[in-house]
Amino acid sequence: MPLYHMSSKKSTQRSRYYAFVVYPESAPENWRDILQQTGLEFAISPLHDKDLNADDEEKKAHWHVIAVWGNTTTYATAKRISDSVNAPIPQALSSLKGYYRYLTHKDNPEKHQYDESDISTLNGFNISNYEDLTRHEVNKLKKRIQELVRQSGITEYSVLMDVLLDSDMHAEWDVASNHTIFFNSYLKSRRYTKDER
């Protein structure tokens, strides 16, 4: 997982993005609350409880955590945050997007694949603020939104946008707001089809 800076002089590291690992047995019970109270943005992986070592032994269950600062900050500052939840040494990230994908092993098919919908966030973390989605990723989100519309019987764009906002579906909200013509046309067509029944 070469997505972070390795440095013998950690005290000189500076980054906006750091990652660390939290273990259930050593973390305080309220570790998420502790992180939330910092006001920093966080992304937390699903619990990695199906990872294997090279010898096929199960790894200890753990969460991968991304912490985001508004400006570059020092390793010492990041370590204070990781220490507050009894997490090992934080790592300065070279690629926020790459590490975010690692939260579910998206680019590591040889590893257990975790569900992206199980990633949790704190204090407004939204990966779409830090990355440009590929066309494939946008289309995948459009399909997810279309399935939501069909399942929920939504026929108004404003209702769709409110549902996405209220459900904290940040990436979906972003895609829907940038594809207004497509979703307006689709919803209008559903409205007329419904009226004709």
C-alpha positions, 0 to 999 in steps of 0.5 A: 500500500505505497500511498503514504510518505515514508520518512525517517524524519517524521517530525518534518513531515507536512501534509493536509491528509493523514491516515492511521489504523484503529483497532477495536480492542485498543480504541476507546468506546467513543473513539468516533465521538473523540474524532468528531469533536476535533472538527476535522473531516474524517473518512472511516473504512468498513471494519476490515475483519476479513483481511489476510496476512501473506501466510493466509492467517487472519489479520486483526480487525481494524478500521482505516481512517483518513483525517483531513486538515484545512491546511498542511499540518505537521506529523506531531499534530496528526499524531496527537489525533491518532494518539487520542484514539490509541491508534498507531503512527499516522502516515502522511498520504501522497494520494487522498483519492488512492487511499480512499479507494484502499478503504474498500480495497477497490484497486486490490482484487486479490484482497477482500472487497468491502462495500463502499456504502459502508464507508462512514464520514465525520464532519462533512468529509466528501470525497467528491470535494477531492477528486474528479470522478471517472465517466464510469464512476459517474455513470455508476452513481447515475444508475444508483440514483435512477434505482432510488427514484424507481424504488421510491416513486420520486417524480420531482427533481426537488424531492430527489435532491432533498432525499439525497441531501437528507440521506447524506448521499454526497457523491450522488447529490453532486452527480444529480446536481451536475446532471440536471437535464438528464434527471429532470427529463427522466423524472418528467417522463416518469410523471407522464407515464404515471399519469397515463396509467 
